[in-house]
């Protein structure tokens, strides 16, 4: 088993990664939260609950928890305050207290909503993240960023709330649809571009093994990405400076999701488009050489085809970007690569450069 610490003083926790770990999730949660917790609320979606809900519930029962389940709808369009409200009502009805815990079993939507509810119910109760998609395992389950979407923008309503534990069983990826796997691989490419050229090259060269769910290769990828994120979050928990590099591709990606009502793109797919556009902005500003920009493009191409974005109006995308929480004093902030493995944050990109890069990339 690989155990990766996220060092945040009294909010520190561990990311545990191993085959078959789902069956041990109850025991590991008990170790993380102590003996006082009596009830565990599993929040999941219908597909994941059917695949893994009973296994998790059995492990929780064996660890002395009384397990309840609450199932939410699938997809980004259910990541909203309405869904959170239904969960609050369930928790109140069952008289869940601060000594109890929430378990998020699923992908990024489940993890974000469950984490947001945990952050806000009774001003905060503990949450354990059990991610079952590649994107959630390498990104959204780690770092404590929780939230829900608003029709005008993604994740505009949220809170920082660190989990007590992250339990990752790479075997759950065997049931992941190919499109979800591709979306996660886009997010993995992000880590290589922002922080680790060797990781980028390995993803580039071993894309076929990753798509085929080669267990050793996937486990290595998950661990490497988690190490990068744990290091960044440990240095900058609340996105004051360094952590902003994790938003590479996200300023544009979030806008694409918003203007399509969170229905056309999976999050990683939108980020894939966003990384292509951000790389072109960097190239046009003479910050990134054309060979590196082409390599980023080729890596994203190897992931597989992304849903088309060329039917969207550039004006709508740019307008949505201005609603993004990363905008500063009305100015758009972009994470831009200067080479593969290193990025900078710029808020002085001319609008004509943004438009040109978007038109070319999309």
Secondary structure, DSSP 4 states (H G I P E B T S, - for coil): -EEEEE--GGG-EEEEE-TTGGGGHHHHHHHHH-SS--EEEEEEEHHHIIIIIHHHHHHHHHTTPEEEEEEE-SSGGG-SHHHHHHHHHHHHHTT--TTSEEEEEESHHHHHHHHHHHHHGGG--EEEEEE-SHHIIIIITSS-EEEEEETTEEEEEEEE---SEEEE-GGGGGG--HHHHHHHHHHHHHHHHHH-HHHHHHHHHTHHHHHTT-HHHHHHHHHHHHHHHHHHHHH-TT-SSGGGGGGTTHHHHHHHHHHTTTSS--HHHHHHHHHHHHHHHHHHTTSS-HHHHHHHHHHHHHH-PPPP-TTS-HHHHHHHHHTSTT-BTTB--EEEEEETTEEEEES---HHHHHHHHHHH-
